[in-house]
Amino acid sequence: MEKRINLIENVANWISRSKLSWAALIVIVAVLVIISLGILYTFREKTISGSVVDCQTNEPVASAEIVVNQSFLEFKGGVIWFKSYISRAMGDPDGHFQVTYRIGNSADILARKDGYISARQFEEPGDGVVIKMLQGENPAELTYNCRLLSECLLDSIEDGVRVYRNTCVQ
């Protein structure tokens, strides 16, 4: 008990000798707590579940591979860099899937299946996500909402600046 009182007295003496007020110390501690809670919130476990269906028939696509690729800024060795965190799941024979990930909130989802062009979309955690896949064999192409991504990206020159727009995203 005596050590605890001495520690409190030492901290109180340090604050009175430094030009920090109790209010400033409380603000500093509150900011540190808020930052810590934000970091913990970002790394909480999240789940997305839903189904994979064929664009033309709306029938389930059995056993599609679902990949969630998240990036996070890390500071290592004096350098800030992006680190990828990849989570994978396999759809069942009825096209249903569930994938759990930890980084960020919205998920960058990629669905792959032989005989289909890979489908990419961004979703928030939750149930009922529908990923639609377009039949075809083009490993260099992606689809977004049943449209080839190459058809979605339009560019123009506006006020001397090249501007790119993704027309598949609302």
C-alpha positions in Angstrom: 0.0 0.0 0.0 2.9 2.3 0.9 4.4 1.8 -2.6 1.2 2.7 -4.3 0.9 6.0 -2.3 4.6 6.8 -3.1 3.9 6.2 -6.8 0.8 8.5 -6.7 2.8 11.1 -4.8 5.7 10.8 -7.3 3.3 11.3 -10.3 1.6 14.2 -8.6 5.0 15.8 -7.8 6.2 15.2 -11.5 3.0 16.9 -12.8 3.4 19.9 -10.4 7.1 20.3 -11.4 6.4 19.9 -15.1 4.2 22.5 -16.6 1.4 20.0 -17.4 -1.9 20.5 -15.7 -4.2 17.7 -14.6 -6.5 18.7 -17.4 -3.8 18.3 -20.0 -2.8 14.9 -18.5 -6.5 13.8 -18.7 -6.7 14.9 -22.3 -3.5 13.0 -23.2 -4.8 9.8 -21.5 -8.2 10.2 -23.2 -6.6 10.6 -26.6 -4.4 7.5 -26.1 -7.4 5.5 -25.0 -9.5 6.5 -28.0 -6.6 5.6 -30.4 -6.1 2.3 -28.7 -9.9 1.5 -29.0 -9.8 2.5 -32.7 -7.0 0.1 -33.4 -8.7 -2.7 -31.5 -11.9 -2.1 -33.3 -10.1 -2.3 -36.7 -8.7 -5.7 -35.8 -11.9 -7.3 -34.5 -13.1 -10.4 -36.3 -15.8 -9.8 -39.0 -17.8 -12.3 -41.1 -19.3 -12.1 -44.6 -21.6 -14.8 -45.8 -23.9 -15.3 -48.7 -24.0 -17.1 -52.0 -22.3 -17.3 -55.4 -24.7 -17.4 -58.5 -24.4 -17.5 -62.2 -25.1 -14.1 -63.9 -27.2 -15.6 -66.7 -29.1 -18.3 -64.9 -29.1 -17.1 -61.3 -28.3 -20.7 -60.4 -25.8 -21.4 -57.6 -22.2 -21.8 -58.5 -20.9 -24.8 -56.5 -17.6 -24.8 -54.7 -16.3 -21.4 -55.7 -13.2 -20.2 -54.0 -13.8 -16.9 -52.0 -10.8 -14.8 -51.2 -10.8 -11.6 -49.0 -7.7 -9.5 -49.5 -7.3 -6.7 -47.0 -4.4 -4.2 -46.8 -3.1 -2.4 -43.8 -0.4 0.2 -43.4 2.4 -1.0 -41.2 5.5 0.7 -39.9 8.5 -1.6 -39.9 12.2 -0.8 -40.0 11.6 2.9 -40.5 9.4 2.3 -43.6 5.6 2.5 -44.0 4.3 -0.2 -46.3 1.1 -2.0 -47.1 0.8 -5.5 -45.8 -1.8 -7.9 -47.3 -4.0 -10.1 -45.1 -5.7 -12.8 -47.1 -8.6 -14.9 -45.8 -10.0 -17.8 -47.9 -13.1 -20.0 -47.9 -14.7 -22.5 -50.2 -18.3 -22.3 -51.2 -20.4 -25.4 -50.6 -22.2 -27.4 -53.3 -25.2 -25.1 -53.0 -23.1 -22.0 -53.7 -23.2 -20.7 -50.0 -20.0 -19.3 -48.4 -18.8 -17.8 -45.2 -15.5 -16.0 -44.7 -14.0 -14.4 -41.7 -11.4 -11.6 -41.7 -9.8 -9.2 -39.3 -8.4 -6.1 -41.1 -10.5 -3.1 -42.1 -14.3 -3.1 -42.3 -15.4 -3.5 -45.9 -14.1 -6.6 -47.7 -12.4 -6.7 -51.1 -13.8 -10.1 -52.3 -12.7 -12.2 -55.2 -14.6 -15.3 -56.3 -12.9 -17.8 -58.5 -14.3 -21.0 -60.2 -13.2 -22.9 -63.3 -15.4 -22.0 -66.3 -16.1 -18.6 -64.9 -14.4 -15.2 -65.1 -13.2 -14.1 -61.6 -15.7 -11.8 -59.9 -14.6 -8.9 -57.6 -16.7 -6.8 -55.4 -16.6 -4.8 -52.1 -19.0 -5.6 -49.3 -19.6 -4.7 -45.7 -19.7 -7.5 -43.0 -23.0 -9.3 -42.8 -25.2 -12.0 -44.3 -27.0 -12.2 -47.6 -24.1 -11.1 -49.9 -24.7 -12.3 -53.5 -21.6 -12.6 -55.8 -22.6 -13.0 -59.4 -20.2 -14.7 -61.7 -20.0 -14.5 -65.5 -19.3 -17.7 -67.5 -16.1 -17.5 -69.6 -12.4 -18.2 -69.6 -10.3 -15.0 -69.4 -7.8 -15.2 -66.6 -6.7 -11.6 -67.2 -10.2 -10.2 -66.8 -12.4 -9.6 -63.7 -16.1 -9.0 -63.5 -18.1 -6.6 -61.3 -21.8 -7.1 -61.1 -21.9 -9.3 -64.2 -19.9 -6.8 -66.3 -16.4 -7.1 -67.5 -14.3 -4.7 -65.5 -12.6 -3.5 -68.7 -16.1 -2.3 -69.8 -16.6 -0.4 -66.5 -13.5 1.8 -66.6 -14.0 4.9 -68.6 -11.5 7.7 -68.9 -11.8 11.3 -70.1 -9.8 14.5 -70.1 -11.4 17.2 -67.9 -9.6 20.6 -67.5 -6.4 19.0 -68.8 -6.5 16.2 -66.3 -7.2 12.5 -67.2 -10.1 11.3 -65.1 -11.0 7.6 -64.6 -14.5 6.5 -63.6 -15.8 3.0 -62.7 -19.3 3.0 -64.1 -20.1 -0.4 -62.5 -19.9 1.0 -59.0 -22.9 3.1 -57.9 
